[in-house]
């Protein structure tokens, strides 16, 4: 009981700065737009946190392999990329590319016609979902097919599939098959756009993984962050190997952030309010990631990494479903929370058996 209270107290201490930032964001929104905007900032922050908890766990599996310098980069430069790049600039790029507009025209939409910008961003959803869905699916498949993985949560599923890891291209073939099936649920024009985005997502993942494996001599780490490789990474990675894992973390964050950005426009069309709310949520998730690393939570809760990967696989499926159906953000958030919760309970039971 005392151990649980200590963990809870430590977690509260870790998120005190995000809570202060949230308070500052709420106050700023109230000063600029009134009490209504302040409430929206708080709602958006909660939305981002609920959608991204599994992201924090996945990030922690990679971040713990980096040295102190690159961990600081994740919290500083990475934070700027997450808030400004992925939640402000990248949606502008997506709308410009998919709608055939210039960047100036898109910025004009943001400043003067935010509702139309929200519509344009929603129109880009098929390409966004295909790119992000395939990227996340590849992480999930590589985790399941990892023959070096020694700890199995759902052994009846994971143990047989792990042997499939001997065929190095199996995950890519399965992802391509899934992309073909999903893309053909759309008409010809939309199907081509979904295929192009999905292939780009697959190529991005393979490129980052390939470079990481190229520099494996620096620490023997693969970007899927699977615990089977933890023993090889006793010293924090630096140099080129760390750089590519850092880039992997940023692409991963982008794949997770798409849902939050698009869902935010269902709550408000005020871009400043969205930036503050999602930015606060992103800061919270990053602090949680560092806390998981510093307290070796993944080592203590042995199935937490598994639960996060299953949540990630479920998110990839939900992204595919969102190409045809309206999937509420609450479903996405609850699905991840359920997998994480079950993994925590299983880990506690396993820890009890070890100490019995």
C-alpha positions in Angstrom: 0.0 0.0 0.0 2.8 2.4 0.9 4.6 1.5 -2.3 1.5 2.4 -4.3 1.2 5.7 -2.4 4.8 6.5 -3.1 4.3 5.9 -6.8 1.2 8.0 -6.8 3.0 10.8 -5.0 6.0 10.6 -7.4 3.6 10.8 -10.4 1.9 13.8 -9.0 5.2 15.5 -8.5 6.2 14.7 -12.1 3.1 16.3 -13.6 3.1 19.4 -11.4 4.7 21.5 -14.1 2.2 20.4 -16.8 -0.6 21.2 -14.3 0.9 24.7 -13.8 1.2 25.1 -17.6 -2.5 24.0 -17.9 -3.5 26.6 -15.4 -1.5 29.3 -17.2 -3.2 28.2 -20.5 -6.6 28.3 -19.0 -6.0 31.8 -17.5 -4.6 33.1 -20.9 -7.6 31.7 -22.8 -9.9 33.3 -20.2 -8.2 36.7 -20.6 -8.2 36.5 -24.4 -11.6 34.8 -25.2 -13.5 34.7 -21.9 -14.6 31.8 -19.6 -15.9 29.7 -22.5 -12.5 29.5 -24.2 -10.9 28.7 -20.9 -13.2 25.6 -20.5 -12.4 24.6 -24.1 -8.6 24.7 -23.4 -9.1 22.4 -20.4 -11.3 20.0 -22.5 -8.8 19.9 -25.3 -5.9 19.2 -22.9 -7.9 16.2 -21.4 -8.7 15.0 -24.9 -5.0 15.0 -25.9 -3.9 13.3 -22.6 -6.6 10.6 -22.9 -5.7 9.8 -26.5 -2.0 9.8 -25.9 -1.3 7.8 -22.7 -0.4 4.7 -24.7 1.9 7.0 -26.8 3.7 7.9 -23.5 4.4 4.2 -22.8 5.6 3.5 -26.4 7.8 6.6 -26.3 9.3 5.5 -23.0 10.4 2.2 -24.5 12.5 4.2 -26.9 13.5 7.1 -24.7 15.1 4.9 -22.0 17.6 3.8 -24.6 18.9 7.4 -25.2 21.5 9.1 -23.1 20.8 12.1 -20.9 21.5 14.7 -23.7 19.0 13.2 -26.1 16.4 12.8 -23.4 16.7 16.5 -22.8 16.4 17.1 -26.5 13.1 15.1 -26.4 11.8 17.5 -23.7 13.0 20.7 -25.3 13.5 20.6 -29.1 11.1 17.7 -29.3 8.5 19.6 -27.4 8.7 22.5 -29.8 8.4 20.1 -32.8 5.4 18.4 -31.1 3.4 21.6 -30.4 4.5 24.0 -33.2 5.4 21.4 -35.8 2.9 18.6 -35.5 -0.1 20.5 -34.1 0.2 23.7 -36.0 2.6 23.6 -39.0 2.0 20.0 -40.2 -1.8 20.3 -40.5 -1.1 23.4 -42.7 1.2 21.3 -44.9 -1.4 18.5 -45.1 -4.2 20.9 -46.2 -1.9 22.7 -48.7 -0.9 19.4 -50.3 -4.3 17.7 -50.3 -6.3 20.8 -51.3 -3.8 22.1 -53.8 -3.6 25.5 -52.0 -0.6 27.7 -51.3 0.7 28.1 -47.8 -0.5 31.7 -47.8 -4.0 30.6 -48.8 -4.1 28.1 -46.0 -2.9 30.6 -43.4 -5.5 33.0 -44.6 -8.1 30.2 -44.0 -6.8 29.7 -40.4 -6.9 33.4 -39.5 -10.0 34.5 -41.3 -12.0 31.4 -42.1 -11.2 28.7 -39.4 -14.4 26.8 -40.1 -13.5 26.3 -43.7 -10.0 25.3 -42.6 -11.5 22.7 -40.4 -13.5 21.3 -43.3 -10.3 21.2 -45.5 -8.5 19.4 -42.7 -11.3 16.9 -42.4 -11.2 16.3 -46.2 -7.5 15.3 -45.7 -8.5 12.7 -43.1 -8.3 9.7 -45.4 -4.6 10.4 -46.3 -3.8 11.2 -42.7 -5.4 8.1 -41.4 -3.7 5.9 -44.0 -0.2 7.3 -43.3 -0.6 7.2 -39.5 -2.5 3.9 -39.5 0.1 2.0 -41.5 3.0 3.5 -39.4 1.4 2.4 -36.2 0.4 -1.0 -37.6 4.0 -1.7 -38.5 5.2 -1.0 -34.9 2.5 -3.3 -33.6 3.3 -6.1 -36.1 7.0 -5.9 -35.5 6.4 -6.2 -31.8 4.2 -9.3 -32.2 6.6 -10.9 -34.7 9.7 -10.3 -32.6 11.2 -13.7 -32.2 13.7 -12.4 -29.6 10.9 -11.3 -27.2 11.0 -13.4 -24.1 8.1 -12.0 -22.1 4.6 -12.8 -23.5 1.4 -11.3 -22.1 -1.1 -13.2 -24.2 1.1 -16.2 -24.8 -1.5 -18.1 -26.8 -1.3 -15.3 -29.4 2.2 -14.0 -29.0 4.3 -17.2 -28.8 3.2 -18.7 -32.1 3.4 -15.3 -33.9 6.9 -14.6 -32.6 8.2 -17.4 -34.8 7.0 -15.4 -37.8 9.7 -12.9 -37.1 12.2 -15.1 -38.9 10.7 -13.8 -42.2 11.9 -10.2 -42.0 9.4 -8.9 -44.6 6.3 -10.5 -43.1 5.2 -7.4 -41.2 5.5 -5.3 -44.4 3.6 -7.8 -46.4 0.8 -7.9 -43.9 0.7 -4.1 -43.7 0.5 -3.8 -47.5 -2.3 -6.5 -47.6 -4.2 -4.5 -45.0 -3.7 -1.3 -46.9 -5.0 -2.8 -50.2 -8.1 -4.2 -48.4 -8.8 -0.9 -46.7 -8.2 1.3 -49.7 -10.6 -0.6 -51.8 -13.5 0.3 -49.5 -13.3 3.7 -51.2 -14.0 4.9 -54.7 -11.2 4.9 -57.4 -9.9 8.5 -56.7 -10.0 8.2 -52.9 -8.5 4.7 -53.1 -5.5 6.0 -54.9 -4.9 8.8 -52.3 -5.2 6.3 -49.5 -2.8 3.9 -51.1 -0.2 6.6 -51.8 -0.4 7.9 -48.2 -0.3 4.4 -46.7 2.8 3.4 -48.8 4.4 6.7 -47.7 3.8 5.8 -44.1 5.2 2.3 -44.7 8.3 3.7 -46.4 8.8 6.2 -43.6 8.8 3.5 -41.0 11.1 1.2 -43.0 13.5 4.1 -43.6 13.8 5.0 -39.9 14.0 1.4 -38.9 16.7 0.7 -41.6 18.9 3.6 -40.4 18.5 2.6 -36.8 19.6 -1.0 -37.7 22.5 0.5 -39.7 23.8 2.1 -36.5 23.0 -1.0 -34.3 26.6 -1.2 -33.3 26.1 1.9 -31.2 23.7 0.1 -28.9 21.8 -2.7 -30.7 18.4 -0.9 -30.6 15.6 -1.3 -33.0 13.0 1.4 -33.3 10.0 -0.7 -32.2 11.3 -0.4 -28.7 10.7 -4.0 -27.8 11.9 -5.0 -24.3 13.8 -8.0 -25.8 16.5 -5.6 -26.8 16.8 -3.8 -23.5 19.8 -5.9 -22.4 21.9 -4.5 -25.3 21.2 -0.9 -24.4 22.8 -0.7 -21.0 24.5 2.5 -22.0 22.4 5.4 -23.3 22.7 5.8 -27.0 24.4 8.9 -28.5 25.4 10.1 -31.9 23.8 9.0 -35.1 21.9 6.0 -33.5 20.3 8.4 -31.0 19.5 10.9 -33.7 17.5 8.4 -35.7 15.7 7.1 -32.6 14.9 10.8 -31.8 13.5 11.2 -35.4 11.5 8.0 -34.9 10.0 9.5 -31.7 8.9 12.6 -33.6 7.3 10.6 -36.4 5.6 8.4 -33.9 4.2 11.5 -32.1 2.9 12.8 -35.4 1.1 9.6 -36.1 -0.6 9.8 -32.6 -1.3 13.5 -32.9 -3.4 13.4 -36.0 -6.5 12.2 -34.3 -6.3 14.9 -31.6 -5.9 17.7 -34.1 -8.8 16.7 -36.3 -11.0 15.9 -33.2 -10.2 19.3 -31.8 -11.9 21.0 -34.6 -15.1 19.2 -33.6 -14.9 21.1 -30.3 -13.8 24.5 -31.5 -12.5 26.3 -34.7 -10.3 28.7 -32.7 -6.8 27.7 -33.8 -5.2 29.5 -30.8 -7.4 27.6 -28.4 -6.6 24.3 -30.1 -2.8 25.1 -30.0 -2.9 25.9 -26.2 -5.1 22.9 -25.3 -3.2 20.3 -27.4 0.1 21.9 -26.5 -0.6 21.5 -22.8 -1.7 17.9 -23.3 1.5 17.2 -25.3 3.7 18.6 -22.5 1.8 16.4 -20.0 2.4 13.3 -22.1 6.1 14.1 -22.4 6.6 14.6 -18.7 4.8 11.2 -18.2 7.1 9.6 -20.7 10.2 10.8 -18.8 8.6 9.7 -15.4 8.1 6.2 -16.8 11.8 6.1 -17.9 13.2 7.5 -14.7 11.3 5.2 -12.4 11.9 2.1 -14.6 8.1 1.6 -14.7 8.4 -0.6 -17.7 10.7 -3.0 -15.9 8.4 -3.1 -12.8 5.2 -3.5 -14.8 6.3 -6.2 -17.2 3.2 -6.2 -19.4 2.7 -2.4 -19.7 4.7 -2.3 -22.9 2.5 -5.1 -24.3 -0.7 -3.3 -23.4 0.6 -0.2 -25.1 1.4 -2.0 -28.3 -2.0 -3.7 -28.3 -3.6 -0.3 -27.8 -1.5 1.0 -30.7 -2.7 -1.9 -32.9 -6.3 -1.1 -32.0 -5.7 2.5 -32.9 -4.4 1.5 -36.3 -7.6 -0.5 -36.8 -9.8 2.4 -35.6 -7.9 4.7 -38.1 -8.8 2.3 -40.9 -12.5 2.2 -39.7 -12.6 6.0 -39.6 -12.1 6.0 -43.4 -15.7 4.8 -43.7 -17.3 5.4 -40.3 -17.3 8.3 -37.8 -15.3 7.0 -34.9 -15.7 9.2 -31.8 -12.5 10.3 -30.0 -14.0 8.8 -26.8 -13.8 5.3 -28.4 -10.2 5.8 -29.3 -9.3 7.0 -25.8 -11.2 4.3 -24.0 -9.8 1.5 -26.1 -6.2 2.6 -25.3 -7.1 3.0 -21.6 -8.7 -0.5 -21.4 -5.6 -2.2 -22.8 -3.3 -0.2 -20.6 -5.5 -0.9 -17.5 -5.5 -4.6 -18.2 -1.8 -4.7 -18.7 -1.2 -2.9 -15.4 -3.5 -5.4 -13.6 -1.7 -8.3 -15.2 1.7 -6.8 -14.2 0.6 -6.4 -10.6 -0.6 -10.0 -10.5 2.7 -11.2 -11.9 4.7 -9.1 -9.4 2.6 -10.6 -6.6 3.4 -14.1 -7.8 7.2 -13.2 -8.0 7.2 -11.9 -4.4 4.9 -14.6 -2.9 
